Amino acid sequence: MEKPNDFDVNDLIEYLQGTCMTLDEGINDLYPDCDSMILTTDDHTAIDNEIFLCEDCDWWYEICEQSEDEPTKCKDCAGDDE
């Protein structure tokens, strides 16, 4: 599967943020007939530097919403005091 010429990882990041869809769903919505296999290491790094998927509530959050004590969870799910 080839990466579409118009692929932009920033569009994918913006599309996923604030949703509970999977990475593959987001990619397929933006780039039909594609899935996460089109992503390069650089694409994964770009995504990881901007957003993360909370393991408890399955929502994509900005990195600033990541729990310091439990980095796989958002602050709300981890019960972090703000």
C-alpha positions as CSV (number, residue, x, y, z in Angstrom):
1,M,0.0,0.0,0.0
2,E,1.5,3.3,-1.0
3,K,1.2,6.6,0.9
4,P,-1.1,9.0,-1.0
5,N,0.7,12.0,-2.5
6,D,-1.5,14.4,-0.6
7,F,-0.9,12.7,2.8
8,D,-0.2,15.2,5.6
9,V,0.5,13.8,9.1
10,N,-0.7,17.2,10.6
11,D,-4.1,16.7,9.0
12,L,-4.3,13.3,10.6
13,I,-3.3,14.7,14.0
14,E,-5.9,17.4,13.9
15,Y,-8.5,14.9,12.7
16,L,-7.9,12.4,15.5
17,Q,-7.6,14.9,18.4
18,G,-10.7,14.9,20.5
19,T,-12.1,11.7,19.1
20,C,-12.2,8.1,20.1
21,M,-11.6,6.6,16.7
22,T,-8.7,4.3,16.0
23,L,-5.6,5.3,14.1
24,D,-6.7,3.2,11.2
25,E,-10.2,4.7,11.2
26,G,-8.8,8.2,11.0
27,I,-6.4,7.4,8.2
28,N,-9.1,5.6,6.2
29,D,-11.5,8.5,6.7
30,L,-9.0,11.0,5.3
31,Y,-7.3,8.6,2.8
32,P,-9.7,5.9,1.6
33,D,-8.4,2.4,1.3
34,C,-5.4,3.3,3.5
35,D,-4.5,2.2,7.0
36,S,-1.6,2.7,9.5
37,M,0.7,0.6,7.4
38,I,1.4,3.8,5.3
39,L,2.9,5.6,8.3
40,T,6.6,6.0,8.5
41,T,8.6,6.2,11.7
42,D,8.7,9.9,11.3
43,D,4.9,10.0,11.0
44,H,4.6,8.0,14.2
45,T,7.0,10.4,15.9
46,A,5.1,13.4,14.8
47,I,1.9,11.9,16.1
48,D,3.5,10.9,19.4
49,N,4.8,14.5,19.9
50,E,1.4,16.1,19.5
51,I,-1.3,13.7,20.7
52,F,-1.8,10.4,22.6
53,L,-4.5,7.9,23.0
54,C,-5.7,7.5,26.7
55,E,-5.7,3.8,27.5
56,D,-8.7,4.2,29.9
57,C,-11.2,6.4,28.0
58,D,-9.8,5.8,24.4
59,W,-9.8,9.5,23.5
60,W,-7.0,11.3,21.6
61,Y,-5.7,14.1,23.7
62,E,-3.0,16.8,23.2
63,I,0.2,15.9,25.0
64,C,-0.3,18.6,27.6
65,E,-3.3,16.6,28.8
66,Q,-1.1,13.6,29.6
67,S,-0.8,12.5,33.2
68,E,2.6,13.0,34.6
69,D,2.3,10.0,36.9
70,E,0.6,7.7,34.4
71,P,1.7,8.7,30.9
72,T,-0.6,6.3,29.2
73,K,-3.6,8.1,30.6
74,C,-5.2,11.5,30.4
75,K,-5.2,13.7,33.5
76,D,-8.9,13.1,34.1
77,C,-8.6,9.3,34.0
78,A,-5.4,9.3,36.2
79,G,-7.1,11.6,38.7
80,D,-4.3,14.2,38.5
81,D,-5.0,17.4,40.4
82,E,-4.8,20.5,38.4
